Amino acid sequence: MTAQEPRYKTPLAARDAVTDKLRAQAKESPWQLGELQRQYAYDQLVERLYRLDEGWVIKGATALLARRISVRHTIDIDIYRAGAIADVERQLRHAASLDIGDWMRFEVGPSVNVRAAGAQGSRGKVQSFIGTKFSWRLLA
């Protein structure tokens, strides 16, 4: 997949535009600027997942927030995809590395294996270039 033409000419212009938009939203919503920045980072990561294909399922509070029906914010993103956990994690890392023209970059840290709801999974930290950290849980 090739990079798209950036909407903004520089990373600083993109960051300023996003921050201004989110700051205005924060004045009209129950969410703080930091929470909206975190949600924006989630949204941009999810965009990358769906650029690969539509086999991803976003679960939990993040799914509700994406539909604008949540009454609380979240500090992680729960993701499901059918397949062997090592393959699914590799696909997540690949998706996170995609350049989609938004000046964002994600670093997916090391993972820890977990069991959740009887399924194999993993969890770890993601850092976006704007500094927002969030956790992820992956089930396969």
N, CA, C and O atoms as a GROMACS GRO file, in nm:
protein
  560
    1MET      N    1   0.084  -0.117   0.000
    1MET     CA    2   0.000   0.000   0.000
    1MET      C    3   0.089   0.123   0.000
    1MET      O    4   0.186   0.130   0.076
    2THR      N    5   0.058   0.219  -0.083
    2THR     CA    6   0.138   0.340  -0.090
    2THR      C    7   0.076   0.449  -0.006
    2THR      O    8  -0.043   0.447   0.024
    3ALA      N    9   0.159   0.545   0.033
    3ALA     CA   10   0.111   0.657   0.113
    3ALA      C   11   0.018   0.744   0.030
    3ALA      O   12   0.036   0.762  -0.090
    4GLN      N   13  -0.082   0.799   0.098
    4GLN     CA   14  -0.171   0.893   0.032
    4GLN      C   15  -0.111   1.033   0.041
    4GLN      O   16  -0.024   1.060   0.125
    5GLU      N   17  -0.158   1.121  -0.044
    5GLU     CA   18  -0.117   1.261  -0.038
    5GLU      C   19  -0.166   1.320   0.094
    5GLU      O   20  -0.286   1.312   0.124
    6PRO      N   21  -0.078   1.379   0.173
    6PRO     CA   22  -0.121   1.433   0.302
    6PRO      C   23  -0.221   1.547   0.286
    6PRO      O   24  -0.211   1.628   0.193
    7ARG      N   25  -0.316   1.552   0.376
    7ARG     CA   26  -0.415   1.660   0.378
    7ARG      C   27  -0.350   1.791   0.420
    7ARG      O   28  -0.387   1.898   0.372
    8TYR      N   29  -0.254   1.781   0.509
    8TYR     CA   30  -0.180   1.898   0.558
    8TYR      C   31  -0.037   1.891   0.507
    8TYR      O   32   0.016   1.782   0.488
    9LYS      N   33   0.024   2.005   0.487
    9LYS     CA   34   0.158   2.010   0.427
    9LYS      C   35   0.267   1.962   0.521
    9LYS      O   36   0.369   1.909   0.475
   10THR      N   37   0.249   1.979   0.653
   10THR     CA   38   0.352   1.941   0.749
   10THR      C   39   0.288   1.867   0.866
   10THR      O   40   0.168   1.880   0.889
   11PRO      N   41   0.368   1.791   0.940
   11PRO     CA   42   0.315   1.726   1.060
   11PRO      C   43   0.265   1.829   1.162
   11PRO      O   44   0.164   1.806   1.228
   12LEU      N   45   0.335   1.942   1.175
   12LEU     CA   46   0.293   2.045   1.270
   12LEU      C   47   0.158   2.103   1.230
   12LEU      O   48   0.073   2.127   1.316
   13ALA      N   49   0.137   2.127   1.102
   13ALA     CA   50   0.008   2.178   1.055
   13ALA      C   51  -0.103   2.078   1.086
   13ALA      O   52  -0.213   2.117   1.127
   14ALA      N   53  -0.076   1.950   1.065
   14ALA     CA   54  -0.175   1.847   1.095
   14ALA      C   55  -0.206   1.843   1.244
   14ALA      O   56  -0.322   1.839   1.285
   15ARG      N   57  -0.101   1.845   1.326
   15ARG     CA   58  -0.120   1.841   1.471
   15ARG      C   59  -0.199   1.962   1.518
   15ARG      O   60  -0.291   1.948   1.599
   16ASP      N   61  -0.163   2.081   1.469
   16ASP     CA   62  -0.234   2.202   1.510
   16ASP      C   63  -0.381   2.197   1.470
   16ASP      O   64  -0.468   2.234   1.549
   17ALA      N   65  -0.410   2.151   1.348
   17ALA     CA   66  -0.548   2.144   1.301
   17ALA      C   67  -0.630   2.045   1.384
   17ALA      O   68  -0.743   2.074   1.423
   18VAL      N   69  -0.571   1.929   1.411
   18VAL     CA   70  -0.642   1.828   1.491
   18VAL      C   71  -0.663   1.880   1.633
   18VAL      O   72  -0.772   1.866   1.689
   19THR      N   73  -0.560   1.939   1.692
   19THR     CA   74  -0.571   1.991   1.828
   19THR      C   75  -0.677   2.101   1.836
   19THR      O   76  -0.757   2.103   1.930
   20ASP      N   77  -0.678   2.191   1.739
   20ASP     CA   78  -0.779   2.298   1.739
   20ASP      C   79  -0.920   2.240   1.729
   20ASP      O   80  -1.011   2.284   1.800
   21LYS      N   81  -0.937   2.142   1.641
   21LYS     CA   82  -1.069   2.079   1.626
   21LYS      C   83  -1.112   2.009   1.755
   21LYS      O   84  -1.226   2.024   1.799
   22LEU      N   85  -1.020   1.934   1.815
   22LEU     CA   86  -1.054   1.861   1.938
   22LEU      C   87  -1.076   1.956   2.055
   22LEU      O   88  -1.160   1.930   2.140
   23ARG      N   89  -1.000   2.064   2.061
   23ARG     CA   90  -1.018   2.163   2.167
   23ARG      C   91  -1.159   2.224   2.157
   23ARG      O   92  -1.225   2.243   2.259
   24ALA      N   93  -1.204   2.254   2.036
   24ALA     CA   94  -1.339   2.308   2.016
   24ALA      C   95  -1.444   2.204   2.057
   24ALA      O   96  -1.544   2.238   2.119
   25GLN      N   97  -1.420   2.077   2.022
   25GLN     CA   98  -1.514   1.971   2.062
   25GLN      C   99  -1.519   1.956   2.213
   25GLN      O  100  -1.626   1.932   2.269
   26ALA      N  101  -1.405   1.970   2.279
   26ALA     CA  102  -1.399   1.953   2.425
   26ALA      C  103  -1.486   2.057   2.495
   26ALA      O  104  -1.542   2.030   2.601
   27LYS      N  105  -1.496   2.176   2.437
   27LYS     CA  106  -1.579   2.282   2.498
   27LYS      C  107  -1.727   2.247   2.493
   27LYS      O  108  -1.805   2.294   2.575
   28GLU      N  109  -1.765   2.165   2.396
   28GLU     CA  110  -1.906   2.131   2.374
   28GLU      C  111  -1.942   1.990   2.421
   28GLU      O  112  -2.055   1.945   2.401
   29SER      N  113  -1.848   1.919   2.483
   29SER     CA  114  -1.874   1.780   2.520
   29SER      C  115  -1.830   1.755   2.664
   29SER      O  116  -1.764   1.840   2.725
   30PRO      N  117  -1.866   1.640   2.718
   30PRO     CA  118  -1.820   1.606   2.853
   30PRO      C  119  -1.676   1.556   2.857
   30PRO      O  120  -1.624   1.530   2.966
   31TRP      N  121  -1.610   1.543   2.742
   31TRP     CA  122  -1.477   1.486   2.736
   31TRP      C  123  -1.369   1.594   2.744
   31TRP      O  124  -1.386   1.704   2.692
   32GLN      N  125  -1.260   1.560   2.810
   32GLN     CA  126  -1.143   1.647   2.818
   32GLN      C  127  -1.063   1.636   2.687
   32GLN      O  128  -1.078   1.539   2.612
   33LEU      N  129  -0.979   1.736   2.660
   33LEU     CA  130  -0.897   1.735   2.540
   33LEU      C  131  -0.813   1.607   2.530
   33LEU      O  132  -0.806   1.547   2.423
   34GLY      N  133  -0.750   1.566   2.638
   34GLY     CA  134  -0.667   1.445   2.637
   34GLY      C  135  -0.746   1.321   2.599
   34GLY      O  136  -0.695   1.234   2.527
   35GLU      N  137  -0.869   1.311   2.647
   35GLU     CA  138  -0.953   1.196   2.611
   35GLU      C  139  -0.988   1.198   2.462
   35GLU      O  140  -0.989   1.093   2.397
   36LEU      N  141  -1.016   1.315   2.410
   36LEU     CA  142  -1.047   1.326   2.268
   36LEU      C  143  -0.924   1.297   2.182
   36LEU      O  144  -0.936   1.239   2.074
   37GLN      N  145  -0.807   1.338   2.228
   37GLN     CA  146  -0.684   1.306   2.155
   37GLN      C  147  -0.660   1.156   2.152
   37GLN      O  148  -0.621   1.100   2.050
   38ARG      N  149  -0.685   1.090   2.265
   38ARG     CA  150  -0.670   0.945   2.271
   38ARG      C  151  -0.768   0.878   2.174
   38ARG      O  152  -0.732   0.786   2.101
   39GLN      N  153  -0.894   0.925   2.174
   39GLN     CA  154  -0.993   0.868   2.083
   39GLN      C  155  -0.954   0.891   1.938
   39GLN      O  156  -0.975   0.804   1.853
   40TYR      N  157  -0.897   1.006   1.908
   40TYR     CA  158  -0.851   1.033   1.771
   40TYR      C  159  -0.742   0.933   1.732
   40TYR      O  160  -0.741   0.881   1.621
   41ALA      N  161  -0.650   0.906   1.824
   41ALA     CA  162  -0.545   0.807   1.796
   41ALA      C  163  -0.606   0.669   1.773
   41ALA      O  164  -0.564   0.598   1.682
   42TYR      N  165  -0.706   0.632   1.855
   42TYR     CA  166  -0.775   0.504   1.833
   42TYR      C  167  -0.834   0.500   1.692
   42TYR      O  168  -0.817   0.403   1.618
   43ASP      N  169  -0.903   0.609   1.657
   43ASP     CA  170  -0.970   0.614   1.527
   43ASP      C  171  -0.871   0.598   1.413
   43ASP      O  172  -0.899   0.529   1.315
   44GLN      N  173  -0.755   0.661   1.425
   44GLN     CA  174  -0.656   0.654   1.318
   44GLN      C  175  -0.594   0.514   1.309
   44GLN      O  176  -0.562   0.467   1.200
   45LEU      N  177  -0.576   0.447   1.423
   45LEU     CA  178  -0.527   0.310   1.420
   45LEU      C  179  -0.632   0.217   1.358
   45LEU      O  180  -0.598   0.132   1.276
   46VAL      N  181  -0.757   0.235   1.396
   46VAL     CA  182  -0.866   0.154   1.340
   46VAL      C  183  -0.875   0.176   1.189
   46VAL      O  184  -0.899   0.081   1.113
   47GLU      N  185  -0.858   0.299   1.145
   47GLU     CA  186  -0.857   0.328   1.000
   47GLU      C  187  -0.752   0.243   0.930
   47GLU      O  188  -0.777   0.189   0.822
   48ARG      N  189  -0.636   0.230   0.991
   48ARG     CA  190  -0.528   0.150   0.932
   48ARG      C  191  -0.566   0.002   0.928
   48ARG      O  192  -0.538  -0.067   0.830
   49LEU      N  193  -0.630  -0.047   1.034
   49LEU     CA  194  -0.672  -0.187   1.036
   49LEU      C  195  -0.766  -0.216   0.919
   49LEU      O  196  -0.749  -0.315   0.847
   50TYR      N  197  -0.864  -0.129   0.900
   50TYR     CA  198  -0.962  -0.151   0.794
   50TYR      C  199  -0.906  -0.123   0.655
   50TYR      O  200  -0.968  -0.161   0.556
   51ARG      N  201  -0.792  -0.057   0.646
   51ARG     CA  202  -0.727  -0.043   0.516
   51ARG      C  203  -0.673  -0.178   0.469
   51ARG      O  204  -0.663  -0.203   0.349
   52LEU      N  205  -0.639  -0.267   0.566
   52LEU     CA  206  -0.594  -0.402   0.528
   52LEU      C  207  -0.712  -0.483   0.476
   52LEU      O  208  -0.707  -0.537   0.366
   53ASP      N  209  -0.817  -0.491   0.557
   53ASP     CA  210  -0.940  -0.560   0.518
   53ASP      C  211  -1.041  -0.540   0.630
   53ASP      O  212  -1.013  -0.474   0.730
   54GLU      N  213  -1.159  -0.596   0.612
   54GLU     CA  214  -1.266  -0.574   0.709
   54GLU      C  215  -1.283  -0.689   0.807
   54GLU      O  216  -1.390  -0.706   0.865
   55GLY      N  217  -1.179  -0.769   0.827
   55GLY     CA  218  -1.187  -0.882   0.918
   55GLY      C  219  -1.166  -0.846   1.064
   55GLY      O  220  -1.163  -0.935   1.149
   56TRP      N  221  -1.151  -0.720   1.095
   56TRP     CA  222  -1.127  -0.674   1.232
   56TRP      C  223  -1.260  -0.641   1.299
   56TRP      O  224  -1.351  -0.589   1.235
   57VAL      N  225  -1.269  -0.671   1.429
   57VAL     CA  226  -1.386  -0.635   1.508
   57VAL      C  227  -1.337  -0.552   1.626
   57VAL      O  228  -1.255  -0.597   1.706
   58ILE      N  229  -1.387  -0.430   1.636
   58ILE     CA  230  -1.354  -0.342   1.747
   58ILE      C  231  -1.459  -0.366   1.854
   58ILE      O  232  -1.579  -0.361   1.826
   59LYS      N  233  -1.414  -0.394   1.975
   59LYS     CA  234  -1.504  -0.434   2.082
   59LYS      C  235  -1.503  -0.332   2.195
   59LYS      O  236  -1.422  -0.239   2.196
   60GLY      N  237  -1.593  -0.351   2.289
   60GLY     CA  238  -1.592  -0.274   2.413
   60GLY      C  239  -1.629  -0.128   2.396
   60GLY      O  240  -1.699  -0.089   2.302
   61ALA      N  241  -1.578  -0.047   2.489
   61ALA     CA  242  -1.613   0.095   2.493
   61ALA      C  243  -1.568   0.168   2.367
   61ALA      O  244  -1.634   0.264   2.325
   62THR      N  245  -1.458   0.126   2.306
   62THR     CA  246  -1.412   0.192   2.184
   62THR      C  247  -1.515   0.177   2.073
   62THR      O  248  -1.538   0.271   1.996
   63ALA      N  249  -1.577   0.060   2.063
   63ALA     CA  250  -1.680   0.040   1.961
   63ALA      C  251  -1.799   0.131   1.988
   63ALA      O  252  -1.857   0.187   1.894
   64LEU      N  253  -1.836   0.148   2.114
   64LEU     CA  254  -1.947   0.237   2.147
   64LEU      C  255  -1.911   0.382   2.119
   64LEU      O  256  -1.994   0.458   2.068
   65LEU      N  257  -1.789   0.421   2.153
   65LEU     CA  258  -1.745   0.558   2.126
   65LEU      C  259  -1.745   0.586   1.977
   65LEU      O  260  -1.781   0.696   1.934
   66ALA      N  261  -1.705   0.490   1.897
   66ALA     CA  262  -1.703   0.509   1.752
   66ALA      C  263  -1.844   0.534   1.699
   66ALA      O  264  -1.862   0.601   1.597
   67ARG      N  265  -1.942   0.480   1.768
   67ARG     CA  266  -2.082   0.500   1.727
   67ARG      C  267  -2.146   0.617   1.800
   67ARG      O  268  -2.266   0.642   1.785
   68ARG      N  269  -2.067   0.688   1.881
   68ARG     CA  270  -2.111   0.806   1.956
   68ARG      C  271  -2.224   0.772   2.054
   68ARG      O  272  -2.313   0.854   2.077
   69ILE      N  273  -2.218   0.651   2.114
   69ILE     CA  274  -2.323   0.613   2.209
   69ILE      C  275  -2.267   0.577   2.346
   69ILE      O  276  -2.341   0.526   2.431
   70SER      N  277  -2.141   0.601   2.370
   70SER     CA  278  -2.082   0.565   2.498
   70SER      C  279  -2.102   0.678   2.599
   70SER      O  280  -2.104   0.796   2.564
   71VAL      N  281  -2.115   0.639   2.725
   71VAL     CA  282  -2.125   0.738   2.832
   71VAL      C  283  -1.995   0.749   2.910
   71VAL      O  284  -1.986   0.826   3.006
   72ARG      N  285  -1.895   0.673   2.869
   72ARG     CA  286  -1.766   0.681   2.936
   72ARG      C  287  -1.655   0.668   2.833
   72ARG      O  288  -1.675   0.615   2.723
   73HIS      N  289  -1.539   0.718   2.870
   73HIS     CA  290  -1.424   0.704   2.781
   73HIS      C  291  -1.347   0.579   2.820
   73HIS      O  292  -1.376   0.518   2.923
   74THR      N  293  -1.252   0.542   2.741
   74THR     CA  294  -1.177   0.419   2.765
   74THR      C  295  -1.028   0.448   2.754
   74THR      O  296  -0.986   0.544   2.690
   75ILE      N  297  -0.949   0.363   2.816
   75ILE     CA  298  -0.804   0.381   2.811
   75ILE      C  299  -0.736   0.272   2.729
   75ILE      O  300  -0.613   0.263   2.726
   76ASP      N  301  -0.816   0.189   2.663
   76ASP     CA  302  -0.758   0.087   2.576
   76ASP      C  303  -0.852   0.060   2.460
   76ASP      O  304  -0.963   0.112   2.454
   77ILE      N  305  -0.806  -0.022   2.369
   77ILE     CA  306  -0.887  -0.060   2.254
   77ILE      C  307  -0.885  -0.213   2.247
   77ILE      O  308  -0.778  -0.275   2.245
   78ASP      N  309  -1.002  -0.272   2.242
   78ASP     CA  310  -1.016  -0.417   2.234
   78ASP      C  311  -1.043  -0.453   2.088
   78ASP      O  312  -1.136  -0.402   2.026
   79ILE      N  313  -0.960  -0.543   2.035
   79ILE     CA  314  -0.967  -0.580   1.894
   79ILE      C  315  -0.977  -0.732   1.884
   79ILE      O  316  -0.907  -0.804   1.954
   80TYR      N  317  -1.064  -0.779   1.796
   80TYR     CA  318  -1.075  -0.923   1.768
   80TYR      C  319  -1.052  -0.944   1.619
   80TYR      O  320  -1.092  -0.863   1.535
   81ARG      N  321  -0.987  -1.056   1.589
   81ARG     CA  322  -0.972  -1.101   1.451
   81ARG      C  323  -0.953  -1.252   1.456
   81ARG      O  324  -0.876  -1.302   1.538
   82ALA      N  325  -1.023  -1.324   1.370
   82ALA     CA  326  -1.009  -1.469   1.365
   82ALA      C  327  -0.869  -1.504   1.314
   82ALA      O  328  -0.817  -1.439   1.223
   83GLY      N  329  -0.810  -1.607   1.373
   83GLY     CA  330  -0.679  -1.654   1.328
   83GLY      C  331  -0.588  -1.686   1.443
   83GLY      O  332  -0.623  -1.666   1.559
   84ALA      N  333  -0.471  -1.736   1.411
   84ALA     CA  334  -0.370  -1.765   1.513
   84ALA      C  335  -0.319  -1.633   1.568
   84ALA      O  336  -0.294  -1.539   1.493
   85ILE      N  337  -0.304  -1.627   1.700
   85ILE     CA  338  -0.270  -1.501   1.765
   85ILE      C  339  -0.142  -1.439   1.710
   85ILE      O  340  -0.134  -1.317   1.695
   86ALA      N  341  -0.040  -1.519   1.681
   86ALA     CA  342   0.086  -1.464   1.628
   86ALA      C  343   0.064  -1.400   1.491
   86ALA      O  344   0.120  -1.294   1.462
   87ASP      N  345  -0.019  -1.463   1.408
   87ASP     CA  346  -0.048  -1.406   1.275
   87ASP      C  347  -0.129  -1.277   1.288
   87ASP      O  348  -0.103  -1.179   1.218
   88VAL      N  349  -0.227  -1.280   1.376
   88VAL     CA  350  -0.312  -1.162   1.394
   88VAL      C  351  -0.231  -1.045   1.450
   88VAL      O  352  -0.248  -0.931   1.407
   89GLU      N  353  -0.142  -1.074   1.544
   89GLU     CA  354  -0.058  -0.966   1.599
   89GLU      C  355   0.034  -0.910   1.491
   89GLU      O  356   0.056  -0.789   1.485
   90ARG      N  357   0.088  -0.996   1.408
   90ARG     CA  358   0.174  -0.950   1.298
   90ARG      C  359   0.095  -0.859   1.203
   90ARG      O  360   0.147  -0.759   1.155
   91GLN      N  361  -0.031  -0.893   1.177
   91GLN     CA  362  -0.116  -0.810   1.092
   91GLN      C  363  -0.147  -0.676   1.158
   91GLN      O  364  -0.150  -0.572   1.091
   92LEU      N  365  -0.169  -0.678   1.289
   92LEU     CA  366  -0.191  -0.553   1.362
   92LEU      C  367  -0.069  -0.462   1.351
   92LEU      O  368  -0.082  -0.342   1.325
   93ARG      N  369   0.049  -0.519   1.370
   93ARG     CA  370   0.173  -0.441   1.360
   93ARG      C  371   0.192  -0.385   1.218
   93ARG      O  372   0.235  -0.271   1.200
   94HIS      N  373   0.159  -0.467   1.119
   94HIS     CA  374   0.170  -0.419   0.981
   94HIS      C  375   0.072  -0.302   0.958
   94HIS      O  376   0.111  -0.200   0.901
   95ALA      N  377  -0.052  -0.318   1.001
   95ALA     CA  378  -0.152  -0.212   0.984
   95ALA      C  379  -0.106  -0.083   1.053
   95ALA      O  380  -0.120   0.026   0.998
   96ALA      N  381  -0.052  -0.097   1.174
   96ALA     CA  382  -0.006   0.021   1.249
   96ALA      C  383   0.106   0.094   1.176
   96ALA      O  384   0.124   0.214   1.197
   97SER      N  385   0.180   0.024   1.093
   97SER     CA  386   0.293   0.085   1.022
   97SER      C  387   0.252   0.156   0.893
   97SER      O  388   0.335   0.222   0.830
   98LEU      N  389   0.126   0.142   0.851
   98LEU     CA  390   0.083   0.201   0.724
   98LEU      C  391   0.086   0.353   0.728
   98LEU      O  392   0.049   0.415   0.828
   99ASP      N  393   0.129   0.411   0.619
   99ASP     CA  394   0.125   0.556   0.601
   99ASP      C  395  -0.002   0.587   0.522
   99ASP      O  396  -0.011   0.553   0.404
  100ILE      N  397  -0.098   0.651   0.586
  100ILE     CA  398  -0.225   0.681   0.518
  100ILE      C  399  -0.239   0.831   0.493
  100ILE      O  400  -0.349   0.879   0.465
  101GLY      N  401  -0.130   0.904   0.502
  101GLY     CA  402  -0.132   1.046   0.470
  101GLY      C  403  -0.184   1.136   0.579
  101GLY      O  404  -0.221   1.251   0.552
  102ASP      N  405  -0.186   1.088   0.703
  102ASP     CA  406  -0.238   1.169   0.814
  102ASP      C  407  -0.128   1.220   0.906
  102ASP      O  408  -0.157   1.280   1.010
  103TRP      N  409  -0.002   1.197   0.870
  103TRP     CA  410   0.115   1.238   0.947
  103TRP      C  411   0.126   1.166   1.081
  103TRP      O  412   0.204   1.209   1.167
  104MET      N  413   0.051   1.061   1.100
  104MET     CA  414   0.061   0.987   1.225
  104MET      C  415   0.148   0.864   1.205
  104MET      O  416   0.155   0.806   1.097
  105ARG      N  417   0.215   0.830   1.313
  105ARG     CA  418   0.297   0.709   1.315
  105ARG      C  419   0.269   0.638   1.446
  105ARG      O  420   0.258   0.703   1.551
  106PHE      N  421   0.258   0.508   1.441
  106PHE     CA  422   0.231   0.428   1.560
  106PHE      C  423   0.347   0.334   1.587
  106PHE      O  424   0.400   0.272   1.495
  107GLU      N  425   0.385   0.324   1.712
  107GLU     CA  426   0.484   0.226   1.755
  107GLU      C  427   0.413   0.127   1.846
  107GLU      O  428   0.364   0.164   1.952
  108VAL      N  429   0.410   0.002   1.803
  108VAL     CA  430   0.347  -0.104   1.882
  108VAL      C  431   0.457  -0.169   1.964
  108VAL      O  432   0.551  -0.225   1.908
  109GLY      N  433   0.444  -0.162   2.095
  109GLY     CA  434   0.545  -0.217   2.184
  109GLY      C  435   0.534  -0.368   2.197
  109GLY      O  436   0.452  -0.432   2.130
  110PRO      N  437   0.618  -0.425   2.283
  110PRO     CA  438   0.615  -0.570   2.304
  110PRO      C  439   0.480  -0.613   2.361
  110PRO      O  440   0.410  -0.535   2.426
  111SER      N  441   0.445  -0.737   2.335
  111SER     CA  442   0.317  -0.789   2.382
  111SER      C  443   0.337  -0.891   2.492
  111SER      O  444   0.446  -0.948   2.510
  112VAL      N  445   0.229  -0.913   2.566
  112VAL     CA  446   0.224  -1.015   2.670
  112VAL      C  447   0.106  -1.105   2.636
  112VAL      O  448  -0.003  -1.056   2.605
  113ASN      N  449   0.126  -1.236   2.640
  113ASN     CA  450   0.017  -1.329   2.614
  113ASN      C  451  -0.081  -1.329   2.729
  113ASN      O  452  -0.041  -1.324   2.846
  114VAL      N  453  -0.210  -1.334   2.696
  114VAL     CA  454  -0.317  -1.338   2.796
  114VAL      C  455  -0.424  -1.436   2.749
  114VAL      O  456  -0.429  -1.474   2.632
  115ARG      N  457  -0.509  -1.475   2.843
  115ARG     CA  458  -0.628  -1.551   2.809
  115ARG      C  459  -0.746  -1.466   2.850
  115ARG      O  460  -0.750  -1.414   2.962
  116ALA      N  461  -0.841  -1.452   2.761
  116ALA     CA  462  -0.960  -1.371   2.790
  116ALA      C  463  -1.081  -1.442   2.732
  116ALA      O  464  -1.082  -1.479   2.614
  117ALA      N  465  -1.182  -1.460   2.814
  117ALA     CA  466  -1.306  -1.526   2.770
  117ALA      C  467  -1.277  -1.659   2.702
  117ALA      O  468  -1.343  -1.696   2.605
  118GLY      N  469  -1.178  -1.732   2.755
  118GLY     CA  470  -1.144  -1.863   2.701
  118GLY      C  471  -1.065  -1.862   2.572
  118GLY      O  472  -1.039  -1.968   2.515
  119ALA      N  473  -1.026  -1.745   2.525
  119ALA     CA  474  -0.951  -1.734   2.399
  119ALA      C  475  -0.808  -1.690   2.427
  119ALA      O  476  -0.781  -1.623   2.527
  120GLN      N  477  -0.718  -1.728   2.339
  120GLN     CA  478  -0.580  -1.678   2.346
  120GLN      C  479  -0.581  -1.532   2.304
  120GLN      O  480  -0.658  -1.492   2.217
  121GLY      N  481  -0.496  -1.455   2.366
  121GLY     CA  482  -0.488  -1.314   2.329
  121GLY      C  483  -0.352  -1.258   2.364
  121GLY      O  484  -0.265  -1.329   2.415
  122SER      N  485  -0.335  -1.133   2.337
  122SER     CA  486  -0.214  -1.061   2.377
  122SER      C  487  -0.253  -0.917   2.404
  122SER      O  488  -0.358  -0.870   2.360
  123ARG      N  489  -0.166  -0.849   2.476
  123ARG     CA  490  -0.190  -0.708   2.503
  123ARG      C  491  -0.057  -0.636   2.504
  123ARG      O  492   0.048  -0.697   2.524
  124GLY      N  493  -0.063  -0.509   2.482
  124GLY     CA  494   0.058  -0.429   2.481
  124GLY      C  495   0.025  -0.282   2.470
  124GLY      O  496  -0.091  -0.242   2.476
  125LYS      N  497   0.128  -0.201   2.455
  125LYS     CA  498   0.113  -0.056   2.446
  125LYS      C  499   0.136  -0.009   2.304
  125LYS      O  500   0.214  -0.069   2.229
  126VAL      N  501   0.069   0.097   2.267
  126VAL     CA  502   0.088   0.163   2.139
  126VAL      C  503   0.117   0.309   2.168
  126VAL      O  504   0.053   0.370   2.254
  127GLN      N  505   0.213   0.364   2.098
  127GLN     CA  506   0.244   0.507   2.111
  127GLN      C  507   0.221   0.571   1.975
  127GLN      O  508   0.274   0.525   1.874
  128SER      N  509   0.143   0.677   1.974
  128SER     CA  510   0.127   0.753   1.850
  128SER      C  511   0.228   0.866   1.852
  128SER      O  512   0.281   0.900   1.957
  129PHE      N  513   0.255   0.925   1.737
  129PHE     CA  514   0.355   1.030   1.732
  129PHE      C  515   0.314   1.154   1.810
  129PHE      O  516   0.398   1.238   1.841
  130ILE      N  517   0.184   1.166   1.841
  130ILE     CA  518   0.141   1.280   1.920
  130ILE      C  519   0.155   1.253   2.070
  130ILE      O  520   0.123   1.338   2.153
  131GLY      N  521   0.203   1.137   2.102
  131GLY     CA  522   0.232   1.106   2.242
  131GLY      C  523   0.123   1.034   2.317
  131GLY      O  524   0.137   1.009   2.436
  132THR      N  525   0.014   1.000   2.252
  132THR     CA  526  -0.094   0.932   2.320
  132THR      C  527  -0.062   0.783   2.330
  132THR      O  528  -0.038   0.717   2.230
  133LYS      N  529  -0.062   0.732   2.452
  133LYS     CA  530  -0.041   0.589   2.473
  133LYS      C  531  -0.174   0.524   2.505
  133LYS      O  532  -0.258   0.581   2.576
  134PHE      N  533  -0.193   0.404   2.454
  134PHE     CA  534  -0.310   0.327   2.492
  134PHE      C  535  -0.277   0.179   2.482
  134PHE      O  536  -0.184   0.139   2.412
  135SER      N  537  -0.354   0.101   2.551
  135SER     CA  538  -0.334  -0.044   2.552
  135SER      C  539  -0.422  -0.108   2.447
  135SER      O  540  -0.522  -0.051   2.404
  136TRP      N  541  -0.383  -0.227   2.406
  136TRP     CA  542  -0.467  -0.304   2.316
  136TRP      C  543  -0.474  -0.447   2.366
  136TRP      O  544  -0.381  -0.496   2.430
  137ARG      N  545  -0.584  -0.512   2.337
  137ARG     CA  546  -0.602  -0.653   2.365
  137ARG      C  547  -0.649  -0.718   2.236
  137ARG      O  548  -0.738  -0.666   2.170
  138LEU      N  549  -0.589  -0.827   2.202
  138LEU     CA  550  -0.618  -0.894   2.075
  138LEU      C  551  -0.660  -1.037   2.106
  138LEU      O  552  -0.589  -1.108   2.177
  139LEU      N  553  -0.773  -1.079   2.053
  139LEU     CA  554  -0.822  -1.215   2.073
  139LEU      C  555  -0.830  -1.284   1.938
  139LEU      O  556  -0.864  -1.222   1.837
  140ALA      N  557  -0.798  -1.410   1.936
  140ALA     CA  558  -0.808  -1.486   1.811
  140ALA      C  559  -0.869  -1.622   1.841
  140ALA      O  560  -0.887  -1.702   1.750
   0.00000   0.00000   0.00000
